């Protein structure tokens, strides 16, 4: 599996396994199956209410912990210094792990929900820096942060975020934010890589997939990886889980990349970091 090197020196796989909505025995089996198919990056979050399921799936896989890269996230209603420390320990306990590879602020505080959103994000980040210094987290990062949130965070941060996980898919890939993150040496990670299923049936994607003897899903995931962005597709189907990992035996041409880049907006979630709360989301 290909890897990228984060700004803190840790390596992260370019392809991971998303676990949103995976719960119970089926979720345990899906996580274990993904790991058996070669996935080592497993992505969950407190708000998914499946950290315990993911932890059991990890154990069921039988794979040595050091060979896995586990991500979880702090929910936006629990921001702040003390609550971050408490919520992290709760996540660690539910996952039944000794440490987390990557811990993310799931959504930034905003002016709609916090009197001083800048201080709230700064205090949250300070707690995450402490957890990292204590050896409980390898890498710390953010999710759904716009440039304005990052710029303010930089004013007080001692550690640069290693990752910004954002909505990124054909039809909505936030080019300016991605370029800003790359300029700051922050690795971008994609959520909702298949645009909530809106990519299926698209003529441009169908044509490219046919040429490479691949599925539309594989083309979309490969497009993301070729943008040097990490991708974390999710599926309950063993066939799809394996199919989504078969991305490294073909390459999209510059023309094909440009064609996908130019697709009109589709599949946008409507979720904006300055406008929550809206609905629970990845």
C-alpha positions in Angstrom: 0.0 0.0 0.0 1.4 3.4 -0.9 2.1 5.9 1.8 2.6 9.6 2.3 4.9 11.2 4.9 3.2 13.6 7.3 4.9 16.8 8.4 5.7 15.2 11.8 7.6 12.4 10.1 5.0 9.7 10.5 3.8 7.7 7.5 0.2 7.3 6.5 -1.3 5.0 3.9 -2.9 6.8 0.9 -5.8 4.4 1.0 -7.8 3.7 4.2 -11.1 2.2 5.3 -14.0 4.4 6.5 -16.4 3.1 9.1 -19.2 5.6 9.1 -22.5 3.8 9.9 -20.7 0.4 10.5 -22.0 -1.0 13.8 -22.5 -4.3 15.6 -21.4 -7.7 14.4 -21.6 -6.7 10.7 -19.3 -3.7 11.5 -16.8 -5.9 13.4 -16.7 -8.3 10.4 -16.3 -5.5 7.9 -13.3 -4.0 9.8 -11.7 -7.3 10.2 -12.3 -8.1 6.5 -10.8 -4.8 5.4 -7.7 -5.4 7.4 -7.4 -8.9 6.0 -7.6 -7.3 2.5 -4.6 -5.2 3.2 -6.1 -2.0 4.6 -4.0 -0.7 7.5 -5.6 2.8 7.9 -8.9 2.6 9.7 -10.9 5.7 10.2 -13.7 6.2 12.8 -15.0 9.0 15.1 -16.7 9.4 18.4 -19.9 10.7 16.8 -20.2 7.5 14.7 -20.9 5.6 17.9 -18.9 2.6 16.7 -15.5 3.0 18.2 -16.1 -0.2 20.3 -17.1 -2.0 17.1 -14.0 -0.8 15.4 -11.8 -1.9 18.3 -13.3 -5.4 18.2 -12.8 -5.6 14.5 -9.1 -4.7 15.0 -8.7 -7.4 17.6 -10.6 -9.9 15.4 -8.2 -9.2 12.5 -5.3 -10.6 14.4 -3.0 -8.1 12.9 -0.3 -6.6 15.1 -1.3 -3.2 16.4 1.9 -1.5 15.2 1.1 -2.5 11.6 -2.2 -0.5 11.7 -2.9 3.3 11.5 -6.0 4.2 13.6 -7.8 7.5 13.3 -10.6 8.8 15.5 -12.1 12.3 16.0 -13.3 14.7 18.6 -16.9 15.7 18.1 -17.7 19.4 17.6 -19.9 19.6 20.7 -17.0 18.6 23.0 -14.4 21.2 22.2 -12.3 22.9 24.9 -9.2 21.9 26.9 -10.7 19.8 29.7 -13.4 18.2 27.6 -10.9 17.2 24.9 -8.8 15.3 27.5 -11.9 13.5 28.8 -13.3 12.7 25.4 -10.0 11.4 24.1 -9.8 9.0 27.0 -13.3 7.8 26.4 -12.4 7.1 22.7 -9.3 5.3 23.7 -11.2 3.1 26.1 -14.0 2.3 23.6 -11.4 1.4 21.0 -9.5 -0.6 23.6 -6.1 0.7 22.4 -3.0 2.1 24.1 -2.6 4.9 21.7 -4.1 6.6 18.6 -2.2 7.2 15.4 -4.2 10.2 14.3 -6.6 12.3 16.4 -8.7 15.0 14.6 -10.9 17.9 15.6 -13.9 16.8 13.7 -15.3 20.3 13.0 -14.0 23.7 14.1 -15.8 25.9 16.6 -17.6 28.7 14.8 -19.2 32.0 15.6 -22.7 30.5 15.6 -21.9 28.2 18.4 -19.1 29.7 20.5 -18.7 33.2 21.9 -15.0 33.0 21.3 -14.5 30.3 18.6 -10.8 31.2 18.2 -10.0 30.5 21.8 -12.1 27.3 21.8 -10.2 25.9 18.9 -6.9 27.0 20.4 -7.7 25.4 23.8 -8.8 22.2 22.1 -5.5 22.1 20.1 -3.5 22.7 23.3 -5.0 19.6 24.8 -4.2 17.6 21.7 -0.6 18.8 21.8 -0.4 17.6 25.4 -1.9 14.2 24.5 0.7 13.9 21.7 3.5 15.0 24.1 2.3 12.3 26.5 2.7 9.7 23.8 -1.1 8.9 23.6 -1.4 10.2 20.0 1.2 9.9 17.2 -0.2 12.6 15.0 -2.7 15.4 15.5 -4.8 17.1 12.9 -8.1 18.7 12.0 -11.1 18.1 9.8 -13.3 20.5 7.9 -11.1 23.5 8.7 -11.2 26.3 6.2 -8.2 28.5 5.6 -9.6 31.1 8.1 -9.7 28.5 10.9 -6.2 27.3 10.2 -4.7 30.8 10.0 -6.1 31.6 13.5 -5.0 28.3 14.9 -1.4 28.9 13.7 -1.2 32.0 15.9 -1.2 29.8 19.1 -0.3 26.3 17.9 3.1 24.9 18.8 2.5 21.9 16.5 1.3 22.2 12.9 -1.7 20.1 12.1 -0.5 17.0 10.2 -3.8 16.4 8.3 -7.0 18.3 7.3 -9.7 15.8 6.4 -12.3 17.6 4.1 -15.0 16.8 1.7 -13.2 16.0 -1.5 -14.7 14.2 -4.5 -15.4 14.7 -8.2 -17.7 17.7 -8.4 -16.5 19.3 -5.2 -12.9 19.2 -4.3 -12.1 22.6 -2.8 -9.1 23.3 -4.9 -8.1 26.6 -3.2 -8.2 25.0 0.3 -6.3 22.0 -0.9 -3.6 24.1 -2.4 -3.4 26.2 0.8 -3.0 23.1 2.9 -0.3 21.8 0.6 1.6 25.1 0.8 1.5 24.8 4.6 2.7 21.2 4.4 -0.6 19.8 5.8 -1.7 16.5 4.2 -5.3 16.5 2.8 -7.6 13.6 3.4 -10.9 13.1 1.6 -14.3 12.2 3.0 -17.3 11.3 0.9 -15.0 10.3 -2.0 -17.9 9.0 -4.2 -20.1 12.1 -3.8 -22.9 10.2 -2.0 -23.2 8.0 -5.1 -23.7 10.9 -7.5 -20.6 9.9 -9.5 -22.4 6.8 -10.8 -23.9 7.2 -14.2 -21.7 10.2 -15.0 -20.7 10.0 -18.7 -17.2 11.3 -18.3 -16.4 8.9 -15.4 -18.1 6.0 -17.2 -15.9 6.5 -20.3 -12.7 6.7 -18.4 -13.6 3.6 -16.3 -14.3 1.6 -19.5 -11.0 2.6 -21.0 -9.1 1.3 -18.0 -11.4 -1.7 -17.4 -12.1 -0.4 -14.0 -15.3 0.7 -12.1 -16.4 4.3 -11.7 -15.6 4.0 -8.0 -12.1 2.9 -8.7 -11.5 5.8 -11.1 -12.8 8.3 -8.5 -10.6 6.9 -5.8 -7.6 6.8 -8.0 -8.2 10.5 -9.1 -8.1 11.4 -5.4 -4.9 9.6 -4.8 -3.2 11.1 -7.8 -4.0 14.5 -6.3 -1.8 13.4 -3.4 -4.8 13.2 -1.2 -5.6 10.3 1.2 -8.9 8.5 0.5 -11.0 6.5 3.0 -13.9 4.7 1.1 -16.4 2.8 3.2 -18.4 -0.4 2.3 -20.0 -3.3 4.0 -19.6 -5.6 1.0 -16.4 -7.8 1.0 -16.4 -7.6 -2.8 -16.4 -3.8 -2.8 -13.9 -3.6 0.1 -11.5 -5.6 -2.0 -12.4 -3.8 -5.3 -11.7 -0.4 -3.7 -8.2 -1.5 -2.8 -7.3 -2.5 -6.4 -6.1 1.0 -7.4 -2.4 0.6 -7.9 -2.3 -1.2 -11.3 -3.4 1.7 -13.4 -2.8 5.4 -13.8 -5.1 8.2 -15.0 -3.6 10.4 -17.8 -3.2 14.2 -17.3 -6.1 14.7 -19.8 -8.3 12.3 -17.7 -7.3 14.1 -14.5 -8.3 17.4 -16.0 -11.6 16.1 -17.3 -12.5 14.9 -13.8 -11.3 18.2 -12.3 -13.6 20.1 -14.6 -16.8 18.2 -13.7 -19.6 20.5 -12.5 -20.6 20.5 -8.8 -22.3 17.3 -7.8 -22.8 15.4 -4.5 -21.9 18.4 -2.3 -23.1 17.6 1.3 -24.1 21.2 2.0 -22.0 20.9 5.2 -19.9 24.0 5.9 -17.7 24.6 9.0 -19.1 28.1 9.6 -22.7 26.9 9.4 -23.1 23.9 11.6 -25.1 22.5 13.2 -26.9 21.0 10.3 -26.8 17.2 10.6 -24.4 14.6 11.8 -21.9 13.9 9.1 -18.5 12.5 8.2 
